[in-house]
Amino acid sequence: MGARGEGVLCVAEREIRVLFTNRALARAETALGKTVLEIANDARSTRLGLNDTAKLLQAGMEAARRETGPGGKPSSLDEAFDVMDAVGFTETARVIIEALAAVLGYSSDKGEDDRPPE
């Protein structure tokens, strides 16, 4: 599937999908005015604030929406804050950080144990 990180936040029995790919992270860089490595360092050192978390959530929600196909209303920053208000900052940050780690840690190199049987 390639470099991607996914997560789910549950709001009132509704699942909010979050998806990060390299393209989604590039959009997040633009929204935050930071490189992806700066974002990762902020997350690791607990400097990831409310605004950054909401912008990352918006980028992840939008990437998930786009993956489902055409149509639908683009994810807004207000919607991201509504989700964060519903589930809490800590849970939102946890899901985002895990999804970021998955895409940033992706490697196409497969060890010999990962090869399909012949």
MMTF fields as JSON, N, C-alpha, C and O atoms, coordinates in Angstrom:
{
  "mmtfVersion": "1.0.0",
  "mmtfProducer": "UNKNOWN",
  "numBonds": 471,
  "numAtoms": 472,
  "numGroups": 118,
  "numChains": 1,
  "numModels": 1,
  "chainsPerModel": [1],
  "groupsPerChain": [118],
  "chainIdList": ["A"],
  "bondAtomList": [4, 2, 8, 6, 12, 10, 16, 14, 20, 18, 24, 22, 28, 26, 32, 30, 36, 34, 40, 38, 44, 42, 48, 46, 52, 50, 56, 54, 60, 58, 64, 62, 68, 66, 72, 70, 76, 74, 80, 78, 84, 82, 88, 86, 92, 90, 96, 94, 100, 98, 104, 102, 108, 106, 112, 110, 116, 114, 120, 118, 124, 122, 128, 126, 132, 130, 136, 134, 140, 138, 144, 142, 148, 146, 152, 150, 156, 154, 160, 158, 164, 162, 168, 166, 172, 170, 176, 174, 180, 178, 184, 182, 188, 186, 192, 190, 196, 194, 200, 198, 204, 202, 208, 206, 212, 210, 216, 214, 220, 218, 224, 222, 228, 226, 232, 230, 236, 234, 240, 238, 244, 242, 248, 246, 252, 250, 256, 254, 260, 258, 264, 262, 268, 266, 272, 270, 276, 274, 280, 278, 284, 282, 288, 286, 292, 290, 296, 294, 300, 298, 304, 302, 308, 306, 312, 310, 316, 314, 320, 318, 324, 322, 328, 326, 332, 330, 336, 334, 340, 338, 344, 342, 348, 346, 352, 350, 356, 354, 360, 358, 364, 362, 368, 366, 372, 370, 376, 374, 380, 378, 384, 382, 388, 386, 392, 390, 396, 394, 400, 398, 404, 402, 408, 406, 412, 410, 416, 414, 420, 418, 424, 422, 428, 426, 432, 430, 436, 434, 440, 438, 444, 442, 448, 446, 452, 450, 456, 454, 460, 458, 464, 462, 468, 466],
  "bondOrderList": [1, 1, 1, 1, 1, 1, 1, 1, 1, 1, 1, 1, 1, 1, 1, 1, 1, 1, 1, 1, 1, 1, 1, 1, 1, 1, 1, 1, 1, 1, 1, 1, 1, 1, 1, 1, 1, 1, 1, 1, 1, 1, 1, 1, 1, 1, 1, 1, 1, 1, 1, 1, 1, 1, 1, 1, 1, 1, 1, 1, 1, 1, 1, 1, 1, 1, 1, 1, 1, 1, 1, 1, 1, 1, 1, 1, 1, 1, 1, 1, 1, 1, 1, 1, 1, 1, 1, 1, 1, 1, 1, 1, 1, 1, 1, 1, 1, 1, 1, 1, 1, 1, 1, 1, 1, 1, 1, 1, 1, 1, 1, 1, 1, 1, 1, 1, 1],
  "groupList": [{"groupName": "MET", "atomNameList": ["N", "CA", "C", "O"], "elementList": ["N", "C", "C", "O"], "formalChargeList": [0, 0, 0, 0], "bondAtomList": [1, 0, 2, 1, 3, 2], "bondOrderList": [1, 1, 2], "singleLetterCode": "M", "chemCompType": "L-PEPTIDE LINKING"}, {"groupName": "GLY", "atomNameList": ["N", "CA", "C", "O"], "elementList": ["N", "C", "C", "O"], "formalChargeList": [0, 0, 0, 0], "bondAtomList": [1, 0, 2, 1, 3, 2], "bondOrderList": [1, 1, 2], "singleLetterCode": "G", "chemCompType": "PEPTIDE LINKING"}, {"groupName": "ALA", "atomNameList": ["N", "CA", "C", "O"], "elementList": ["N", "C", "C", "O"], "formalChargeList": [0, 0, 0, 0], "bondAtomList": [1, 0, 2, 1, 3, 2], "bondOrderList": [1, 1, 2], "singleLetterCode": "A", "chemCompType": "L-PEPTIDE LINKING"}, {"groupName": "ARG", "atomNameList": ["N", "CA", "C", "O"], "elementList": ["N", "C", "C", "O"], "formalChargeList": [0, 0, 0, 0], "bondAtomList": [1, 0, 2, 1, 3, 2], "bondOrderList": [1, 1, 2], "singleLetterCode": "R", "chemCompType": "L-PEPTIDE LINKING"}, {"groupName": "GLU", "atomNameList": ["N", "CA", "C", "O"], "elementList": ["N", "C", "C", "O"], "formalChargeList": [0, 0, 0, 0], "bondAtomList": [1, 0, 2, 1, 3, 2], "bondOrderList": [1, 1, 2], "singleLetterCode": "E", "chemCompType": "L-PEPTIDE LINKING"}, {"groupName": "VAL", "atomNameList": ["N", "CA", "C", "O"], "elementList": ["N", "C", "C", "O"], "formalChargeList": [0, 0, 0, 0], "bondAtomList": [1, 0, 2, 1, 3, 2], "bondOrderList": [1, 1, 2], "singleLetterCode": "V", "chemCompType": "L-PEPTIDE LINKING"}, {"groupName": "LEU", "atomNameList": ["N", "CA", "C", "O"], "elementList": ["N", "C", "C", "O"], "formalChargeList": [0, 0, 0, 0], "bondAtomList": [1, 0, 2, 1, 3, 2], "bondOrderList": [1, 1, 2], "singleLetterCode": "L", "chemCompType": "L-PEPTIDE LINKING"}, {"groupName": "CYS", "atomNameList": ["N", "CA", "C", "O"], "elementList": ["N", "C", "C", "O"], "formalChargeList": [0, 0, 0, 0], "bondAtomList": [1, 0, 2, 1, 3, 2], "bondOrderList": [1, 1, 2], "singleLetterCode": "C", "chemCompType": "L-PEPTIDE LINKING"}, {"groupName": "ILE", "atomNameList": ["N", "CA", "C", "O"], "elementList": ["N", "C", "C", "O"], "formalChargeList": [0, 0, 0, 0], "bondAtomList": [1, 0, 2, 1, 3, 2], "bondOrderList": [1, 1, 2], "singleLetterCode": "I", "chemCompType": "L-PEPTIDE LINKING"}, {"groupName": "PHE", "atomNameList": ["N", "CA", "C", "O"], "elementList": ["N", "C", "C", "O"], "formalChargeList": [0, 0, 0, 0], "bondAtomList": [1, 0, 2, 1, 3, 2], "bondOrderList": [1, 1, 2], "singleLetterCode": "F", "chemCompType": "L-PEPTIDE LINKING"}, {"groupName": "THR", "atomNameList": ["N", "CA", "C", "O"], "elementList": ["N", "C", "C", "O"], "formalChargeList": [0, 0, 0, 0], "bondAtomList": [1, 0, 2, 1, 3, 2], "bondOrderList": [1, 1, 2], "singleLetterCode": "T", "chemCompType": "L-PEPTIDE LINKING"}, {"groupName": "ASN", "atomNameList": ["N", "CA", "C", "O"], "elementList": ["N", "C", "C", "O"], "formalChargeList": [0, 0, 0, 0], "bondAtomList": [1, 0, 2, 1, 3, 2], "bondOrderList": [1, 1, 2], "singleLetterCode": "N", "chemCompType": "L-PEPTIDE LINKING"}, {"groupName": "LYS", "atomNameList": ["N", "CA", "C", "O"], "elementList": ["N", "C", "C", "O"], "formalChargeList": [0, 0, 0, 0], "bondAtomList": [1, 0, 2, 1, 3, 2], "bondOrderList": [1, 1, 2], "singleLetterCode": "K", "chemCompType": "L-PEPTIDE LINKING"}, {"groupName": "ASP", "atomNameList": ["N", "CA", "C", "O"], "elementList": ["N", "C", "C", "O"], "formalChargeList": [0, 0, 0, 0], "bondAtomList": [1, 0, 2, 1, 3, 2], "bondOrderList": [1, 1, 2], "singleLetterCode": "D", "chemCompType": "L-PEPTIDE LINKING"}, {"groupName": "SER", "atomNameList": ["N", "CA", "C", "O"], "elementList": ["N", "C", "C", "O"], "formalChargeList": [0, 0, 0, 0], "bondAtomList": [1, 0, 2, 1, 3, 2], "bondOrderList": [1, 1, 2], "singleLetterCode": "S", "chemCompType": "L-PEPTIDE LINKING"}, {"groupName": "GLN", "atomNameList": ["N", "CA", "C", "O"], "elementList": ["N", "C", "C", "O"], "formalChargeList": [0, 0, 0, 0], "bondAtomList": [1, 0, 2, 1, 3, 2], "bondOrderList": [1, 1, 2], "singleLetterCode": "Q", "chemCompType": "L-PEPTIDE LINKING"}, {"groupName": "PRO", "atomNameList": ["N", "CA", "C", "O"], "elementList": ["N", "C", "C", "O"], "formalChargeList": [0, 0, 0, 0], "bondAtomList": [1, 0, 2, 1, 3, 2], "bondOrderList": [1, 1, 2], "singleLetterCode": "P", "chemCompType": "L-PEPTIDE LINKING"}, {"groupName": "TYR", "atomNameList": ["N", "CA", "C", "O"], "elementList": ["N", "C", "C", "O"], "formalChargeList": [0, 0, 0, 0], "bondAtomList": [1, 0, 2, 1, 3, 2], "bondOrderList": [1, 1, 2], "singleLetterCode": "Y", "chemCompType": "L-PEPTIDE LINKING"}],
  "groupTypeList": [0, 1, 2, 3, 1, 4, 1, 5, 6, 7, 5, 2, 4, 3, 4, 8, 3, 5, 6, 9, 10, 11, 3, 2, 6, 2, 3, 2, 4, 10, 2, 6, 1, 12, 10, 5, 6, 4, 8, 2, 11, 13, 2, 3, 14, 10, 3, 6, 1, 6, 11, 13, 10, 2, 12, 6, 6, 15, 2, 1, 0, 4, 2, 2, 3, 3, 4, 10, 1, 16, 1, 1, 12, 16, 14, 14, 6, 13, 4, 2, 9, 13, 5, 0, 13, 2, 5, 1, 9, 10, 4, 10, 2, 3, 5, 8, 8, 4, 2, 6, 2, 2, 5, 6, 1, 17, 14, 14, 13, 12, 1, 4, 13, 13, 3, 16, 16, 4],
  "groupIdList": [1, 2, 3, 4, 5, 6, 7, 8, 9, 10, 11, 12, 13, 14, 15, 16, 17, 18, 19, 20, 21, 22, 23, 24, 25, 26, 27, 28, 29, 30, 31, 32, 33, 34, 35, 36, 37, 38, 39, 40, 41, 42, 43, 44, 45, 46, 47, 48, 49, 50, 51, 52, 53, 54, 55, 56, 57, 58, 59, 60, 61, 62, 63, 64, 65, 66, 67, 68, 69, 70, 71, 72, 73, 74, 75, 76, 77, 78, 79, 80, 81, 82, 83, 84, 85, 86, 87, 88, 89, 90, 91, 92, 93, 94, 95, 96, 97, 98, 99, 100, 101, 102, 103, 104, 105, 106, 107, 108, 109, 110, 111, 112, 113, 114, 115, 116, 117, 118],
  "secStructList": [7, 7, 1, 3, 3, 3, 3, 3, 3, 3, 3, 6, 6, 3, 3, 3, 3, 3, 3, 3, 3, 2, 2, 2, 2, 2, 2, 2, 2, 2, 2, 2, 6, 1, 7, 2, 2, 2, 2, 2, 2, 2, 2, 2, 6, 6, 7, 7, 7, 2, 2, 2, 2, 2, 2, 2, 2, 2, 2, 2, 2, 2, 2, 2, 2, 2, 2, 6, 7, 1, 7, 1, 7, 7, 7, 7, 2, 2, 2, 2, 2, 2, 2, 2, 2, 2, 2, 7, 2, 2, 2, 2, 2, 2, 2, 2, 2, 2, 2, 2, 2, 2, 2, 2, 6, 7, 7, 7, 7, 7, 7, 4, 4, 4, 1, 7, 7, 7],
  "xCoordList": [0.816, 0.0, 0.851, 0.361, 2.086, 2.937, 2.948, 2.425, 3.554, 3.713, 2.378, 1.854, 1.831, 0.566, 0.414, 0.92, -0.295, -0.627, -2.087, -2.556, -2.804, -4.244, -4.634, -3.941, -5.757, -6.318, -7.8, -8.329, -8.457, -9.896, -10.193, -9.675, -11.042, -11.575, -13.078, -13.728, -13.64, -15.079, -15.781, -15.452, -16.756, -17.546, -19.011, -19.532, -19.669, -21.103, -21.444, -22.303, -20.776, -20.998, -20.681, -21.109, -19.953, -19.518, -18.003, -17.321, -17.48, -16.034, -15.498, -15.967, -14.521, -13.826, -12.477, -11.619, -12.289, -11.034, -10.0, -10.311, -8.772, -7.626, -6.618, -6.299, -6.124, -5.167, -4.022, -4.239, -2.811, -1.639, -0.872, -0.574, -0.567, 0.321, 1.369, 1.288, 2.335, 3.305, 2.63, 3.007, 1.635, 0.91, 0.153, 0.181, -0.508, -1.241, -0.282, -0.6, 0.893, 1.873, 2.433, 2.722, 2.592, 3.037, 1.997, 2.349, 0.72, -0.34, -0.322, -0.544, -0.06, 0.024, 1.203, 1.1, 2.327, 3.473, 3.076, 3.423, 2.352, 1.906, 0.988, 1.138, 0.044, -0.917, -0.236, -0.633, 0.79, 1.458, 2.668, 3.133, 3.181, 4.389, 5.616, 6.554, 5.603, 6.712, 6.985, 6.102, 8.218, 8.526, 7.964, 7.65, 7.838, 7.312, 8.244, 7.778, 9.536, 10.462, 10.286, 10.409, 9.999, 9.701, 8.41, 8.323, 7.42, 6.157, 6.41, 5.912, 7.182, 7.492, 8.269, 8.0, 9.228, 9.99, 9.096, 9.25, 8.157, 7.207, 6.372, 6.135, 5.927, 5.122, 5.938, 5.445, 7.169, 8.029, 8.382, 8.52, 8.528, 8.944, 7.769, 7.97, 6.571, 5.326, 5.134, 4.584, 5.583, 5.349, 4.228, 4.02, 3.515, 2.422, 1.207, 0.619, 0.833, -0.253, -1.611, -1.741, -2.605, -3.975, -4.131, -4.732, -3.599, -3.739, -3.056, -3.63, -1.833, -1.127, -1.864, -1.974, -2.366, -3.087, -4.352, -4.658, -5.083, -6.306, -5.991, -6.721, -4.916, -4.54, -4.098, -4.411, -3.373, -2.998, -4.233, -4.345, -5.152, -6.39, -7.166, -7.664, -7.272, -7.962, -7.302, -7.991, -5.975, -5.261, -5.506, -5.7, -5.499, -5.739, -7.167, -7.4, -8.13, -9.537, -9.776, -10.518, -9.148, -9.32, -8.717, -9.31, -7.55, -6.942, -7.829, -7.975, -8.416, -9.325, -10.57, -11.048, -11.091, -12.268, -11.957, -12.747, -10.818, -10.429, -10.235, -10.522, -9.748, -9.513, -10.827, -10.848, -11.896, -13.176, -13.788, -14.767, -13.234, -13.732, -14.277, -14.28, -14.739, -15.225, -16.5, -17.236, -16.717, -17.928, -17.633, -16.533, -18.636, -18.467, -17.882, -17.187, -18.173, -17.704, -16.28, -15.996, -15.378, -14.017, -14.017, -14.859, -13.074, -12.937, -12.458, -11.559, -13.07, -12.702, -11.97, -12.026, -11.288, -10.608, -11.625, -11.366, -12.776, -13.827, -14.293, -14.518, -14.439, -14.841, -13.773, -14.094, -12.515, -11.429, -11.49, -11.319, -11.73, -11.857, -13.069, -13.008, -14.178, -15.364, -15.045, -15.467, -14.301, -13.898, -13.002, -13.189, -12.031, -11.118, -11.861, -11.537, -12.86, -13.67, -14.426, -14.58, -14.896, -15.699, -14.865, -15.306, -13.668, -12.867, -11.741, -11.182, -11.414, -10.347, -9.027, -8.751, -8.227, -6.928, -6.011, -5.381, -5.931, -4.979, -5.254, -4.326, -6.519, -6.859, -6.617, -6.121, -6.968, -6.733, -5.239, -4.83, -4.433, -2.985, -2.413, -1.531, -2.897, -2.402, -2.639, -1.732, -3.853, -4.191, -3.35, -2.84, -3.208, -2.422, -0.954, -0.342, -0.388, 1.033, 1.296, 2.308, 0.411, 0.59, 0.512, 1.287, -0.426, -0.552, 0.67, 1.167, 1.155, 2.363, 3.554, 4.327, 3.693, 4.814, 4.777, 5.82, 3.58, 3.458, 3.931, 4.659, 3.525, 3.924, 5.399, 6.098, 5.869, 7.27, 8.22, 9.357, 7.769, 8.605, 8.525, 9.157, 7.757, 7.574, 8.878, 9.645, 9.107, 10.24, 9.774, 9.111, 10.115, 9.729, 10.664, 10.401, 11.754, 12.689, 12.035, 11.505, 12.076, 11.511, 12.638, 13.502, 12.617, 13.604, 13.3, 12.236, 14.237, 14.038, 12.848, 12.2, 12.53, 11.385, 10.055, 9.028, 10.068, 8.852, 8.552, 7.52, 9.418, 9.182, 8.066, 7.97, 7.22, 6.172, 6.772, 7.835, 6.096, 6.637, 6.663, 5.818, 7.632, 7.775, 6.966, 6.967],
  "yCoordList": [-1.201, 0.0, 1.251, 2.32, 1.157, 2.332, 3.075, 2.605, 4.24, 5.062, 5.662, 6.538, 5.188, 5.728, 5.383, 4.372, 6.255, 6.042, 6.383, 7.42, 5.517, 5.704, 5.625, 5.017, 6.251, 6.189, 6.484, 6.941, 6.212, 6.438, 7.096, 6.695, 8.12, 8.76, 8.537, 8.72, 8.146, 7.882, 9.053, 9.446, 9.599, 10.731, 10.358, 10.198, 10.223, 9.92, 8.766, 8.901, 7.645, 6.437, 6.622, 5.818, 7.648, 7.91, 7.814, 8.374, 7.105, 6.986, 8.095, 8.287, 8.812, 9.844, 9.261, 9.043, 9.009, 8.451, 9.554, 10.668, 9.207, 10.087, 9.311, 8.162, 9.932, 9.288, 10.25, 11.413, 9.748, 10.515, 9.726, 8.545, 10.399, 9.917, 11.011, 12.043, 10.806, 11.875, 13.131, 14.246, 12.952, 14.103, 14.846, 16.075, 14.103, 14.727, 15.452, 16.523, 14.865, 15.529, 16.788, 17.763, 16.781, 17.993, 19.099, 20.261, 18.737, 19.735, 20.228, 21.411, 19.331, 19.729, 20.672, 21.621, 20.409, 21.314, 22.731, 23.703, 22.834, 24.148, 24.806, 25.991, 24.05, 24.597, 25.048, 26.047, 24.31, 24.632, 25.542, 26.141, 25.651, 26.45, 25.814, 26.507, 24.473, 23.721, 22.516, 22.043, 22.023, 20.789, 19.615, 19.739, 18.488, 17.3, 16.863, 16.337, 17.069, 16.726, 17.649, 17.209, 18.922, 19.836, 19.422, 19.475, 19.015, 18.549, 17.313, 17.223, 16.361, 15.143, 15.467, 14.892, 16.379, 16.777, 17.456, 17.234, 18.287, 18.927, 17.88, 17.988, 16.865, 15.804, 15.017, 14.69, 14.72, 13.941, 14.71, 14.115, 16.01, 16.814, 17.506, 18.442, 17.068, 17.598, 19.092, 19.796, 19.578, 20.973, 21.092, 22.164, 20.009, 20.022, 20.626, 20.012, 21.841, 22.558, 22.292, 21.503, 22.958, 22.792, 23.149, 22.391, 24.287, 24.704, 23.739, 23.367, 23.331, 22.39, 21.062, 20.466, 20.598, 19.328, 19.412, 18.487, 20.505, 20.672, 20.737, 20.168, 21.423, 21.508, 20.153, 19.806, 19.385, 18.039, 17.148, 16.362, 17.278, 16.508, 16.852, 15.958, 18.122, 18.544, 17.927, 17.412, 17.977, 17.407, 15.905, 15.382, 15.218, 13.779, 13.419, 12.44, 14.2, 13.98, 14.24, 13.51, 15.276, 15.62, 14.544, 14.188, 14.022, 12.951, 11.709, 11.043, 11.397, 10.244, 10.481, 9.567, 11.703, 12.029, 11.881, 11.309, 12.392, 12.323, 10.884, 10.548, 10.042, 8.654, 7.904, 6.946, 8.333, 7.648, 7.963, 7.33, 8.922, 9.241, 10.641, 11.373, 11.018, 12.38, 12.632, 11.715, 13.895, 14.281, 14.533, 14.287, 15.023, 15.332, 16.707, 17.249, 17.248, 18.578, 18.484, 17.604, 19.37, 19.356, 19.526, 20.229, 18.881, 18.989, 20.392, 20.937, 20.963, 22.32, 22.286, 21.303, 23.377, 23.5, 23.505, 22.939, 24.137, 24.122, 22.701, 22.345, 21.886, 20.492, 19.735, 18.931, 19.999, 19.35, 19.734, 18.874, 21.0, 21.412, 20.767, 20.401, 20.619, 19.947, 18.504, 18.028, 17.81, 16.436, 16.415, 15.587, 17.316, 17.361, 17.696, 17.156, 18.59, 18.899, 17.663, 17.448, 16.851, 15.677, 14.556, 13.906, 14.324, 13.19, 13.606, 12.769, 14.87, 15.365, 15.513, 14.824, 16.428, 16.713, 15.498, 15.159, 14.84, 13.747, 12.605, 12.094, 12.196, 11.107, 11.519, 10.728, 12.755, 13.253, 13.233, 12.744, 13.759, 13.799, 12.388, 12.149, 11.452, 10.075, 9.449, 8.854, 9.587, 9.005, 9.647, 8.952, 10.959, 11.663, 11.262, 11.001, 11.211, 10.88, 9.453, 9.205, 8.509, 7.134, 7.049, 6.326, 7.791, 7.791, 8.444, 7.959, 9.533, 10.182, 9.232, 9.118, 8.56, 7.633, 6.519, 6.1, 6.038, 4.963, 5.401, 4.668, 6.585, 7.033, 7.444, 7.183, 8.075, 8.496, 7.315, 7.372, 6.256, 5.09, 4.06, 3.006, 4.357, 3.402, 3.168, 4.097, 1.922, 1.564, 0.489, -0.467, 0.643, -0.361, -1.558, -2.572, -1.447, -2.566, -3.676, -3.446, -4.869, -6.02, -6.979, -7.241, -7.496, -8.491, -9.828, -10.017, -10.741, -12.046, -12.771, -13.538, -12.556, -13.217, -12.701, -13.362, -11.52, -10.905, -11.299, -10.895, -12.073, -12.441, -13.477, -14.372, -13.333, -14.35, -15.694, -15.749, -16.784, -18.113, -18.29, -17.751, -19.041, -19.272, -20.454, -20.793],
  "zCoordList": [0.0, 0.0, 0.0, -0.366, 0.391, 0.374, 1.691, 2.701, 1.653, 2.856, 3.247, 2.559, 4.356, 4.848, 6.318, 6.806, 6.997, 8.395, 8.586, 8.117, 9.272, 9.434, 10.894, 11.71, 11.208, 12.549, 12.494, 11.481, 13.608, 13.71, 15.046, 16.088, 14.99, 16.192, 16.194, 15.165, 17.324, 17.418, 18.086, 19.205, 17.371, 17.858, 17.735, 16.631, 18.873, 18.891, 17.954, 17.082, 18.134, 17.335, 15.849, 15.021, 15.516, 14.143, 14.115, 14.974, 13.126, 12.988, 12.093, 10.971, 12.6, 11.835, 11.444, 12.3, 10.152, 9.661, 9.474, 9.052, 9.801, 9.615, 8.774, 9.081, 7.727, 6.837, 6.545, 6.202, 6.687, 6.285, 5.238, 5.412, 4.165, 3.12, 2.96, 3.627, 2.099, 1.87, 1.326, 1.687, 0.459, -0.091, 1.034, 1.095, 1.903, 3.009, 3.948, 4.464, 4.167, 5.035, 4.382, 5.075, 3.06, 2.362, 2.533, 2.738, 2.449, 2.672, 4.118, 4.376, 5.048, 6.456, 6.684, 7.461, 6.005, 6.112, 5.702, 6.373, 4.603, 4.128, 5.15, 5.448, 5.684, 6.65, 7.937, 8.537, 8.36, 9.619, 9.451, 10.42, 8.226, 8.012, 8.64, 9.035, 8.729, 9.319, 8.437, 7.722, 8.494, 7.794, 8.573, 9.757, 7.914, 8.582, 9.712, 10.723, 9.558, 10.64, 11.842, 12.985, 11.592, 12.696, 13.401, 14.627, 12.631, 13.209, 14.066, 15.188, 13.541, 14.292, 15.561, 16.616, 15.47, 16.662, 17.691, 18.892, 17.224, 18.138, 18.864, 20.067, 18.126, 18.733, 19.75, 20.83, 19.407, 20.305, 21.572, 22.64, 21.463, 22.622, 23.305, 24.079, 23.034, 23.616, 23.37, 24.218, 22.215, 21.835, 20.801, 20.232, 20.56, 19.596, 20.289, 21.179, 19.872, 20.529, 19.904, 18.968, 20.433, 19.962, 18.485, 17.725, 18.079, 16.683, 15.726, 14.702, 16.054, 15.196, 15.128, 14.056, 16.256, 16.292, 15.446, 14.693, 15.565, 14.761, 13.268, 12.457, 12.902, 11.485, 10.946, 9.807, 11.754, 11.344, 11.213, 10.272, 12.161, 12.095, 10.835, 10.151, 10.526, 9.311, 8.075, 7.194, 8.012, 6.865, 6.762, 5.665, 7.886, 7.89, 7.534, 6.826, 8.016, 7.674, 6.193, 5.537, 5.677, 4.267, 3.37, 2.351, 3.731, 2.937, 2.945, 1.92, 4.09, 4.176, 3.32, 2.648, 3.346, 2.538, 1.055, 0.305, 0.638, -0.779, -1.24, -2.389, -0.341, -0.714, -0.986, -1.759, -0.362, -0.56, -1.918, -2.312, -2.631, -3.964, -4.043, -3.053, -5.216, -5.407, -4.602, -4.238, -4.35, -3.621, -2.159, -1.664, -1.501, -0.092, 0.116, -0.743, 1.255, 1.616, 2.162, 2.974, 1.733, 2.275, 3.794, 4.352, 4.442, 5.895, 6.248, 5.607, 7.271, 7.684, 9.021, 9.76, 9.305, 10.586, 11.722, 12.784, 11.512, 12.538, 12.824, 13.981, 11.784, 11.976, 12.769, 13.644, 12.458, 13.198, 14.672, 15.537, 14.974, 16.374, 17.032, 18.206, 16.292, 16.84, 17.22, 18.274, 16.361, 16.662, 17.885, 18.776, 17.938, 19.074, 20.366, 21.424, 20.287, 21.465, 21.941, 23.143, 20.994, 21.344, 21.959, 22.907, 21.432, 21.922, 22.862, 23.571, 22.869, 23.738, 23.006, 22.025, 23.511, 22.892, 22.938, 21.936, 24.096, 24.264, 23.295, 22.668, 23.161, 22.245, 20.79, 19.989, 20.461, 19.109, 18.793, 17.74, 19.698, 19.481, 19.372, 18.547, 20.185, 20.146, 18.765, 18.182, 18.256, 16.956, 15.852, 14.973, 15.899, 14.884, 14.942, 13.907, 16.139, 16.283, 15.813, 15.157, 16.133, 15.666, 14.139, 13.512, 13.549, 12.085, 11.442, 10.425, 12.024, 11.511, 11.585, 10.634, 12.705, 12.886, 11.846, 11.345, 11.522, 10.537, 9.163, 8.493, 8.741, 7.4, 7.38, 6.401, 8.437, 8.462, 8.614, 8.147, 9.255, 9.468, 8.355, 8.432, 7.329, 6.237, 5.487, 5.233, 5.145, 4.296, 3.335, 3.737, 2.083, 1.099, 1.134, 0.487, 1.885, 2.005, 2.803, 3.89, 2.262, 2.952, 3.26, 2.422, 4.469, 4.853, 4.194, 3.604, 4.302, 3.666, 4.241, 3.528, 5.515, 6.136, 5.602, 5.752, 4.979, 4.479, 3.042, 2.507, 2.399, 1.006, 0.933, 1.773, -0.097, -0.257, -0.633, -1.251, -0.263, -0.621, -2.137, -2.852, -2.607, -4.057, -4.501, -5.684]
}
